[in-house]
Amino acid sequence: MALRVDSACIFVGGLAYELTEGDILCVFSQYGEIVSINLVRDKQSGKSKGFCFICYEDQRSTVLAVDNFNGIKIRGRTIRVDHISNYRPPPVSEDVDGATKELWEQGCGPQTP
């Protein structure tokens, strides 16, 4: 039975802690236009927790990303990539820096008029 995927978002786990949003965008954008990325960070230290959520412009890109990236090694760590449903971006809090707020609110896809 085939998995029915309705979401354009994926979960990526097992990431090296030193990877940035830009590094992840470079790798995952080869399968589609990424509109938002949420690299989960520790609230006190600001360091990555090693997982993120990526939303693509269309759902077909998630299938390609999961099929091609799940189980590969990046920076010596095997990553897990899987479909997710019902993804909700985190609420914007006052202790988040301006650049992060802007990224969450506007996304990272191209801006069109």
VOKOL-361260 format. One record per residue: residue in one letter; x, y, z of N, C-alpha, C, O, CB in turn. Coordinates in steps of 0.02 Angstrom, whole numbers. Glycine has a CB too. Example, Ala and Ser with C-alpha at 12.3 -4.5 7.8 and 13.67 -1.06 7.14 Angstrom:
+-----+--------+--------+--------+--------+--------+--------+--------+--------+--------+--------+--------+--------+--------+--------+--------+
! res !    n_u !    n_v !    n_w !   ca_u !   ca_v !   ca_w !    c_u !    c_v !    c_w !    o_u !    o_v !    o_w !   cb_u !   cb_v !   cb_w !
+-----+--------+--------+--------+--------+--------+--------+--------+--------+--------+--------+--------+--------+--------+--------+--------+
!   a !    660 !   -284 !    390 !    615 !   -225 !    390 !    660 !   -165 !    390 !    712 !   -166 !    423 !    565 !   -224 !    452 !
!   s !    642 !   -112 !    354 !    684 !    -53 !    357 !    645 !      2 !    394 !    670 !     57 !    402 !    704 !    -30 !    286 !
+-----+--------+--------+--------+--------+--------+--------+--------+--------+--------+--------+--------+--------+--------+--------+--------+
//
This chain:
+-----+--------+--------+--------+--------+--------+--------+--------+--------+--------+--------+--------+--------+--------+--------+--------+
! res !    n_u !    n_v !    n_w !   ca_u !   ca_v !   ca_w !    c_u !    c_v !    c_w !    o_u !    o_v !    o_w !   cb_u !   cb_v !   cb_w !
+-----+--------+--------+--------+--------+--------+--------+--------+--------+--------+--------+--------+--------+--------+--------+--------+
!   m !     42 !    -59 !      0 !      0 !      0 !      0 !     44 !     62 !      0 !     90 !     67 !     40 !    -48 !      0 !     60 !
!   a !     30 !    108 !    -44 !     71 !    169 !    -50 !     51 !    219 !      3 !     -8 !    226 !     21 !     64 !    200 !   -120 !
!   l !    101 !    254 !     28 !     89 !    307 !     77 !     61 !    368 !     41 !     90 !    392 !     -7 !    154 !    325 !    115 !
!   r !      5 !    392 !     64 !    -25 !    452 !     35 !      3 !    513 !     71 !     -4 !    520 !    132 !   -104 !    451 !     39 !
!   v !     34 !    556 !     33 !     67 !    614 !     61 !     31 !    677 !     37 !     26 !    689 !    -23 !    142 !    616 !     42 !
!   d !      5 !    716 !     84 !    -31 !    777 !     67 !      8 !    840 !     85 !     -8 !    895 !     61 !    -98 !    779 !    101 !
!   s !     59 !    833 !    125 !     96 !    891 !    150 !    156 !    906 !    106 !    185 !    861 !     76 !    118 !    879 !    221 !
!   a !    175 !    969 !    102 !    235 !    989 !     65 !    293 !    999 !    114 !    343 !   1032 !     97 !    222 !   1054 !     25 !
!   c !    288 !    970 !    174 !    340 !    978 !    225 !    371 !    910 !    243 !    338 !    858 !    240 !    311 !   1012 !    288 !
!   i !    435 !    913 !    262 !    471 !    853 !    283 !    508 !    866 !    348 !    521 !    923 !    367 !    521 !    831 !    228 !
!   f !    523 !    811 !    383 !    564 !    812 !    443 !    633 !    787 !    423 !    640 !    738 !    386 !    533 !    768 !    500 !
!   v !    686 !    820 !    449 !    754 !    798 !    437 !    787 !    792 !    505 !    793 !    841 !    542 !    793 !    847 !    390 !
!   g !    809 !    732 !    523 !    841 !    720 !    588 !    911 !    691 !    580 !    929 !    666 !    527 !    799 !    674 !    630 !
!   g !    949 !    695 !    634 !   1017 !    667 !    633 !   1068 !    714 !    602 !   1122 !    692 !    583 !   1018 !    602 !    597 !
!   l !   1052 !    778 !    597 !   1097 !    826 !    567 !   1156 !    841 !    612 !   1150 !    839 !    673 !   1060 !    891 !    550 !
!   a !   1213 !    855 !    582 !   1271 !    877 !    619 !   1254 !    944 !    651 !   1222 !    986 !    619 !   1335 !    882 !    574 !
!   y !   1275 !    955 !    713 !   1255 !   1014 !    750 !   1283 !   1079 !    721 !   1255 !   1132 !    733 !   1276 !   1008 !    821 !
!   e !   1338 !   1074 !    684 !   1369 !   1135 !    657 !   1337 !   1159 !    592 !   1353 !   1213 !    567 !   1442 !   1124 !    645 !
!   l !   1291 !   1120 !    563 !   1258 !   1141 !    501 !   1212 !   1200 !    514 !   1178 !   1204 !    565 !   1218 !   1082 !    471 !
!   t !   1211 !   1246 !    466 !   1167 !   1305 !    471 !   1107 !   1296 !    424 !   1104 !   1249 !    386 !   1206 !   1370 !    454 !
!   e !   1061 !   1343 !    428 !   1004 !   1343 !    383 !   1029 !   1348 !    310 !   1001 !   1315 !    266 !    956 !   1402 !    399 !
!   g !   1080 !   1388 !    298 !   1107 !   1395 !    231 !   1136 !   1331 !    204 !   1126 !   1314 !    146 !   1161 !   1448 !    230 !
!   d !   1171 !   1293 !    247 !   1199 !   1228 !    226 !   1143 !   1180 !    207 !   1147 !   1146 !    156 !   1241 !   1197 !    283 !
!   i !   1090 !   1178 !    247 !   1034 !   1133 !    235 !    997 !   1153 !    171 !    977 !   1111 !    131 !    986 !   1132 !    294 !
!   l !    989 !   1219 !    162 !    957 !   1243 !    100 !    996 !   1222 !     38 !    966 !   1201 !    -11 !    950 !   1320 !    102 !
!   c !   1062 !   1228 !     41 !   1104 !   1209 !    -16 !   1093 !   1136 !    -36 !   1089 !   1119 !    -95 !   1178 !   1221 !     -1 !
!   v !   1088 !   1092 !     14 !   1081 !   1021 !      0 !   1010 !   1005 !    -24 !   1001 !    972 !    -75 !   1098 !    980 !     62 !
!   f !    960 !   1028 !     13 !    891 !   1006 !      0 !    857 !   1044 !    -57 !    806 !   1021 !    -82 !    851 !   1014 !     61 !
!   s !    884 !   1101 !    -78 !    852 !   1138 !   -132 !    861 !   1106 !   -200 !    830 !   1128 !   -249 !    879 !   1209 !   -133 !
!   q !    904 !   1055 !   -205 !    912 !   1023 !   -270 !    850 !    984 !   -292 !    846 !    964 !   -351 !    972 !    977 !   -268 !
!   y !    803 !    972 !   -247 !    742 !    936 !   -266 !    680 !    980 !   -268 !    625 !    954 !   -276 !    731 !    879 !   -220 !
!   g !    688 !   1045 !   -259 !    631 !   1089 !   -264 !    642 !   1155 !   -229 !    691 !   1164 !   -193 !    570 !   1055 !   -236 !
!   e !    596 !   1200 !   -239 !    598 !   1267 !   -209 !    577 !   1262 !   -137 !    521 !   1243 !   -121 !    554 !   1317 !   -248 !
!   i !    622 !   1280 !    -92 !    607 !   1279 !    -20 !    577 !   1346 !     -1 !    604 !   1399 !    -17 !    672 !   1264 !     22 !
!   v !    519 !   1343 !     33 !    486 !   1405 !     53 !    497 !   1422 !    126 !    491 !   1480 !    146 !    412 !   1400 !     38 !
!   s !    512 !   1372 !    167 !    529 !   1386 !    237 !    570 !   1330 !    267 !    565 !   1272 !    247 !    465 !   1398 !    279 !
!   i !    611 !   1349 !    315 !    651 !   1300 !    352 !    651 !   1320 !    425 !    657 !   1379 !    442 !    725 !   1296 !    324 !
!   n !    643 !   1271 !    468 !    645 !   1282 !    540 !    697 !   1235 !    570 !    682 !   1177 !    585 !    574 !   1271 !    573 !
!   l !    758 !   1261 !    578 !    811 !   1223 !    611 !    801 !   1234 !    686 !    809 !   1289 !    711 !    883 !   1246 !    588 !
!   v !    782 !   1181 !    721 !    765 !   1186 !    792 !    829 !   1196 !    832 !    878 !   1160 !    826 !    727 !   1123 !    816 !
!   r !    827 !   1248 !    875 !    885 !   1267 !    915 !    867 !   1267 !    989 !    809 !   1276 !   1008 !    912 !   1335 !    893 !
!   d !    919 !   1258 !   1031 !    911 !   1263 !   1103 !    896 !   1336 !   1120 !    928 !   1382 !   1094 !    976 !   1239 !   1139 !
!   k !    848 !   1348 !   1163 !    827 !   1416 !   1179 !    881 !   1455 !   1216 !    888 !   1516 !   1204 !    764 !   1415 !   1220 !
!   q !    918 !   1423 !   1259 !    970 !   1459 !   1297 !   1033 !   1470 !   1256 !   1058 !   1527 !   1253 !    987 !   1420 !   1360 !
!   s !   1059 !   1418 !   1226 !   1124 !   1423 !   1192 !   1118 !   1444 !   1119 !   1166 !   1471 !   1091 !   1161 !   1357 !   1196 !
!   g !   1061 !   1432 !   1087 !   1053 !   1448 !   1017 !   1084 !   1396 !    971 !   1084 !   1405 !    910 !   1082 !   1515 !   1003 !
!   k !   1110 !   1342 !    999 !   1141 !   1289 !    958 !   1089 !   1242 !    930 !   1037 !   1230 !    961 !   1193 !   1250 !   1000 !
!   s !   1104 !   1216 !    871 !   1058 !   1170 !    838 !   1048 !   1108 !    880 !   1093 !   1084 !    914 !   1086 !   1152 !    769 !
!   k !    986 !   1082 !    877 !    971 !   1018 !    910 !    978 !    959 !    863 !    967 !    902 !    882 !    900 !   1020 !    939 !
!   g !    997 !    973 !    800 !   1011 !    919 !    753 !    952 !    896 !    712 !    954 !    843 !    680 !   1037 !    861 !    790 !
!   f !    897 !    935 !    712 !    841 !    917 !    669 !    807 !    981 !    645 !    812 !   1034 !    675 !    791 !    871 !    706 !
!   c !    770 !    973 !    589 !    735 !   1031 !    561 !    674 !   1009 !    523 !    662 !    949 !    512 !    782 !   1071 !    515 !
!   f !    634 !   1058 !    505 !    575 !   1048 !    464 !    583 !   1092 !    402 !    599 !   1151 !    407 !    509 !   1065 !    503 !
!   i !    571 !   1063 !    344 !    578 !   1098 !    281 !    511 !   1094 !    244 !    481 !   1041 !    239 !    636 !   1068 !    237 !
!   c !    488 !   1152 !    220 !    427 !   1153 !    179 !    446 !   1174 !    108 !    478 !   1225 !     97 !    374 !   1202 !    209 !
!   y !    425 !   1133 !     61 !    437 !   1147 !    -10 !    377 !   1183 !    -41 !    323 !   1185 !    -11 !    451 !   1082 !    -48 !
!   e !    388 !   1211 !   -100 !    335 !   1244 !   -136 !    281 !   1195 !   -158 !    221 !   1212 !   -159 !    363 !   1281 !   -196 !
!   d !    301 !   1133 !   -175 !    252 !   1083 !   -196 !    268 !   1016 !   -164 !    325 !   1001 !   -146 !    249 !   1078 !   -273 !
!   q !    217 !    975 !   -159 !    221 !    911 !   -125 !    266 !    861 !   -162 !    296 !    818 !   -129 !    152 !    881 !   -117 !
!   r !    272 !    866 !   -228 !    314 !    818 !   -265 !    387 !    822 !   -243 !    422 !    771 !   -245 !    309 !    832 !   -341 !
!   s !    409 !    881 !   -224 !    478 !    889 !   -201 !    491 !    849 !   -137 !    547 !    826 !   -126 !    493 !    962 !   -189 !
!   t !    440 !    842 !    -95 !    450 !    804 !    -33 !    462 !    730 !    -48 !    503 !    698 !    -16 !    389 !    811 !     13 !
!   v !    428 !    704 !    -98 !    438 !    634 !   -117 !    509 !    623 !   -141 !    542 !    575 !   -121 !    387 !    613 !   -173 !
!   l !    533 !    669 !   -183 !    602 !    664 !   -208 !    653 !    669 !   -151 !    701 !    631 !   -149 !    616 !    718 !   -260 !
!   a !    642 !    716 !   -106 !    688 !    726 !    -50 !    690 !    665 !     -4 !    744 !    642 !     15 !    669 !    788 !    -10 !
!   v !    632 !    639 !     13 !    630 !    580 !     58 !    662 !    520 !     23 !    702 !    485 !     54 !    557 !    564 !     78 !
!   d !    644 !    508 !    -39 !    671 !    450 !    -75 !    747 !    454 !    -85 !    781 !    402 !    -82 !    638 !    444 !   -143 !
!   n !    774 !    514 !    -95 !    844 !    520 !   -111 !    889 !    536 !    -52 !    949 !    522 !    -54 !    853 !    572 !   -162 !
!   f !    862 !    565 !      2 !    904 !    586 !     58 !    899 !    542 !    120 !    945 !    541 !    160 !    888 !    655 !     76 !
!   n !    844 !    506 !    128 !    837 !    465 !    189 !    892 !    412 !    191 !    899 !    371 !    146 !    767 !    432 !    191 !
!   g !    931 !    414 !    244 !    984 !    364 !    254 !   1052 !    383 !    228 !   1100 !    345 !    236 !    963 !    301 !    222 !
!   i !   1059 !    442 !    196 !   1125 !    461 !    172 !   1165 !    492 !    229 !   1138 !    509 !    282 !   1119 !    511 !    113 !
!   k !   1231 !    499 !    218 !   1274 !    531 !    268 !   1291 !    602 !    247 !   1310 !    614 !    190 !   1338 !    489 !    278 !
!   i !   1284 !    648 !    294 !   1306 !    717 !    285 !   1351 !    733 !    345 !   1330 !    727 !    402 !   1245 !    767 !    280 !
!   r !   1412 !    754 !    330 !   1461 !    769 !    382 !   1470 !    711 !    430 !   1478 !    721 !    491 !   1440 !    833 !    420 !
!   g !   1470 !    650 !    403 !   1483 !    590 !    443 !   1424 !    565 !    483 !   1432 !    517 !    521 !   1538 !    604 !    488 !
!   r !   1366 !    595 !    477 !   1307 !    573 !    514 !   1253 !    550 !    466 !   1239 !    583 !    416 !   1280 !    629 !    560 !
!   t !   1222 !    493 !    481 !   1167 !    468 !    441 !   1104 !    507 !    459 !   1084 !    510 !    517 !   1157 !    391 !    452 !
!   i !   1073 !    537 !    408 !   1013 !    577 !    421 !    950 !    537 !    408 !    950 !    489 !    369 !   1014 !    640 !    379 !
!   r !    897 !    557 !    440 !    831 !    528 !    430 !    787 !    582 !    399 !    782 !    637 !    426 !    801 !    500 !    497 !
!   v !    755 !    566 !    344 !    710 !    613 !    310 !    643 !    578 !    302 !    640 !    522 !    275 !    740 !    636 !    241 !
!   d !    590 !    611 !    323 !    524 !    579 !    319 !    470 !    632 !    308 !    478 !    690 !    324 !    510 !    539 !    383 !
!   h !    414 !    609 !    280 !    356 !    651 !    270 !    325 !    668 !    337 !    327 !    628 !    384 !    304 !    617 !    223 !
!   i !    296 !    727 !    342 !    258 !    745 !    401 !    192 !    775 !    378 !    187 !    802 !    323 !    297 !    795 !    446 !
!   s !    142 !    770 !    421 !     78 !    802 !    406 !     62 !    849 !    464 !     87 !    841 !    520 !     21 !    750 !    395 !
!   n !     21 !    896 !    450 !     -2 !    944 !    501 !     55 !    984 !    532 !     54 !    997 !    592 !    -39 !    907 !    554 !
!   y !    105 !   1002 !    493 !    159 !   1043 !    520 !    136 !   1114 !    532 !    104 !   1145 !    490 !    220 !   1042 !    472 !
!   r !    151 !   1139 !    592 !    136 !   1208 !    609 !    201 !   1242 !    629 !    237 !   1217 !    673 !     83 !   1213 !    666 !
!   p !    217 !   1298 !    598 !    278 !   1334 !    618 !    273 !   1356 !    691 !    218 !   1365 !    717 !    290 !   1395 !    573 !
!   p !    330 !   1363 !    724 !    329 !   1384 !    794 !    303 !   1455 !    802 !    311 !   1496 !    756 !    399 !   1378 !    826 !
!   p !    271 !   1469 !    858 !    249 !   1538 !    869 !    309 !   1584 !    877 !    360 !   1565 !    905 !    203 !   1543 !    931 !
!   v !    303 !   1644 !    852 !    358 !   1692 !    858 !    357 !   1720 !    928 !    307 !   1748 !    951 !    352 !   1750 !    804 !
!   s !    413 !   1712 !    964 !    417 !   1738 !   1031 !    464 !   1798 !   1033 !    500 !   1811 !    986 !    442 !   1683 !   1080 !
!   e !    461 !   1834 !   1087 !    500 !   1896 !   1094 !    575 !   1883 !   1101 !    615 !   1928 !   1088 !    476 !   1935 !   1152 !
!   d !    595 !   1823 !   1122 !    667 !   1810 !   1133 !    702 !   1784 !   1070 !    759 !   1762 !   1074 !    675 !   1759 !   1189 !
!   v !    669 !   1788 !   1012 !    699 !   1767 !    949 !    727 !   1828 !    914 !    696 !   1881 !    914 !    647 !   1730 !    904 !
!   d !    787 !   1821 !    884 !    817 !   1878 !    850 !    778 !   1898 !    788 !    738 !   1859 !    763 !    890 !   1862 !    832 !
!   g !    790 !   1959 !    764 !    753 !   1987 !    708 !    759 !   1947 !    644 !    709 !   1940 !    608 !    776 !   2056 !    696 !
!   a !    818 !   1922 !    629 !    828 !   1884 !    567 !    787 !   1819 !    568 !    758 !   1800 !    517 !    903 !   1867 !    557 !
!   t !    784 !   1786 !    625 !    745 !   1724 !    631 !    670 !   1739 !    624 !    634 !   1702 !    591 !    759 !   1689 !    698 !
!   k !    647 !   1794 !    657 !    577 !   1812 !    651 !    558 !   1825 !    578 !    506 !   1802 !    554 !    562 !   1875 !    693 !
!   e !    601 !   1861 !    543 !    588 !   1877 !    472 !    586 !   1814 !    430 !    543 !   1807 !    386 !    642 !   1924 !    446 !
!   l !    632 !   1767 !    442 !    633 !   1704 !    406 !    569 !   1664 !    418 !    541 !   1637 !    371 !    694 !   1662 !    425 !
!   w !    546 !   1661 !    481 !    485 !   1625 !    497 !    424 !   1658 !    465 !    380 !   1623 !    439 !    476 !   1621 !    572 !
!   e !    422 !   1724 !    466 !    363 !   1759 !    441 !    360 !   1761 !    365 !    306 !   1752 !    336 !    361 !   1829 !    468 !
!   q !    417 !   1771 !    332 !    418 !   1780 !    259 !    438 !   1717 !    222 !    427 !   1712 !    162 !    464 !   1835 !    241 !
!   g !    468 !   1669 !    256 !    494 !   1609 !    223 !    559 !   1625 !    187 !    583 !   1681 !    190 !    441 !   1581 !    173 !
!   c !    586 !   1575 !    153 !    650 !   1585 !    119 !    644 !   1576 !     43 !    694 !   1575 !      8 !    701 !   1537 !    146 !
!   g !    582 !   1571 !     19 !    571 !   1565 !    -53 !    576 !   1633 !    -86 !    578 !   1684 !    -52 !    504 !   1534 !    -67 !
!   p !    577 !   1634 !   -152 !    581 !   1698 !   -188 !    517 !   1739 !   -175 !    462 !   1712 !   -172 !    592 !   1687 !   -264 !
!   q !    526 !   1804 !   -169 !    470 !   1849 !   -158 !    442 !   1870 !   -226 !    478 !   1895 !   -269 !    491 !   1911 !   -116 !
!   t !    378 !   1860 !   -235 !    346 !   1880 !   -298 !    295 !   1935 !   -284 !    265 !   1936 !   -230 !    312 !   1820 !   -331 !
!   p !    286 !   1980 !   -332 !    238 !   2036 !   -319 !    167 !   2013 !   -318 !    122 !   2053 !   -308 !    245 !   2089 !   -372 !
+-----+--------+--------+--------+--------+--------+--------+--------+--------+--------+--------+--------+--------+--------+--------+--------+
//
